[in-house]
Amino acid sequence: MKPLSTLLSSIPPSATLAVADKAKALKAAGRDVIALAGGDPDFATPAHITTAAIDALRAGDTHYPPSRGTIAIRQAVAATLGRDYGLEIDPATQVLVSPGGKFLIYAVMAALANPEDEIIIFEPYWVSYVPIVKLVGATPVTITLPANDGFRITAEQLEAHITPKTKAIIVNSPSNPTGRVLTPAEAEVIRQAALAHDLYVISDEIYEKLIFEGEHINLASLPDMVERTITINGHSKAYAMTGWRLGWAAGPASVIGLAAKLQSQSVTSAASFTMVAGAEALNGPQDAVEAMRQSYKARRDFMVPALNAIPGVECDSPQGAFYLFVRFPGLSDDSMEIADILLEEAEIAATPGIAFGQAGAGYVRFSIATAMSELERAVARIEQLMAKRQA
Ligand SMILES: Cc1ncc(COP(=O)(O)O)c(C=O)c1O
């Protein structure tokens, strides 16, 4: 047989999905595994959202919708951006709704990048950025943010990585995996670089509703940024809708138009009735989002001091999202080894930090989108493990 695609063969499967799948398989085999590897809220989708989809199905909304998304959901996206950030977005030309934020990052990247282009990605990064840049044939240029400076973005480091080939910068705030929220000074560093070097900014704001300290900065709404910023967002995290596969992008009509072309020639559209639910999520009451945010905060406030109280474990407090980026100097500085020990000796599934780039080498990521009772059990197991190890 002739060889398959060299490009696709060179790209690893999603590390987070792989660890989560392994944990599920072990659970199915009867092992009492505490699953902290995935990024899937443990909450049910709020009832009014689910009801909207069921009503749509019953009303026969089961046919091809417009490829870019229903008018209703695109209007809901534009209204949300107007309300939250004062952006004036044309729902007809500047919004694309797709089956998930991940596909949107791919579609927007495909719209922006040519093979000679370089795309800047800050490390630790969300696992899919590098593979997506490679999938569209462009070159990822990673910037390893310094852990000892709280993974802060500086003008010096950013400028040192910009070349005439740089096309775009990917920004993710709040960050998966670190939980860091971009500061106004960092946003200004990115804005200045984008303006000075004529760069696009892909701003992945999927955790924007889940912030505990600090304030979310929508990069598109900063001065002169609207024409060069593509905001990526989605329903998965804020509304506990991971399985619905729904996300949206808003940006310049030229970029959105090309991304929409890719969508129309590949997945066609998001599902019709999920978009009814998605519009309800954006337009309807937001109290369930706030309740989930508070619950994640309570879990963080339990977990961070509890972990730091265990000798050989260190964990900074995330300002947003629902992950903890944890070091285990008492176990190893190799993230794969830490994850293996946690799984084998404490039956805790965690994502090795190396999945998020070299900057994550000494870390594992725990998801706190997990019931408090499970988190309490996890802490008890880690206490036992570390006591055994230090004995
Ligand atoms: C930073 C970040 N961006 C985008 C996504 C994509 O989410 P979805 O495709 O479910 O919308 C995720 C999911 O884990 C994420 O963590």
The ligand as a MOL file (V3000), in Angstrom:
LIG
                    3D

  0  0  0     0  0            999 V3000
M  V30 BEGIN CTAB
M  V30 COUNTS 16 16 0 0 0
M  V30 BEGIN ATOM
M  V30 1 C -8.2700 26.7050 25.6430 0
M  V30 2 C -9.3110 25.9330 24.9130 0
M  V30 3 N -9.7350 26.3940 23.7320 0
M  V30 4 C -10.6590 25.7500 23.0120 0
M  V30 5 C -11.2240 24.5760 23.4700 0
M  V30 6 C -12.2200 23.9030 22.5810 0
M  V30 7 O -13.4070 23.5550 23.1690 0
M  V30 8 P -14.6530 23.0990 22.3110 0
M  V30 9 O -14.1620 22.5390 21.0070 0
M  V30 10 O -15.3410 22.0880 23.1560 0
M  V30 11 O -15.4840 24.3310 22.0840 0
M  V30 12 C -10.8090 24.0400 24.6960 0
M  V30 13 C -11.3190 22.7390 25.1980 0
M  V30 14 O -10.7690 22.0900 26.0300 0
M  V30 15 C -9.8350 24.7510 25.4510 0
M  V30 16 O -9.4180 24.3160 26.6420 0
M  V30 END ATOM
M  V30 BEGIN BOND
M  V30 1 1 1 2
M  V30 2 1 2 3
M  V30 3 2 2 15
M  V30 4 2 3 4
M  V30 5 1 4 5
M  V30 6 1 5 6
M  V30 7 2 5 12
M  V30 8 1 6 7
M  V30 9 1 7 8
M  V30 10 2 8 9
M  V30 11 1 8 10
M  V30 12 1 8 11
M  V30 13 1 12 13
M  V30 14 1 12 15
M  V30 15 2 13 14
M  V30 16 1 15 16
M  V30 END BOND
M  V30 END CTAB
M  END
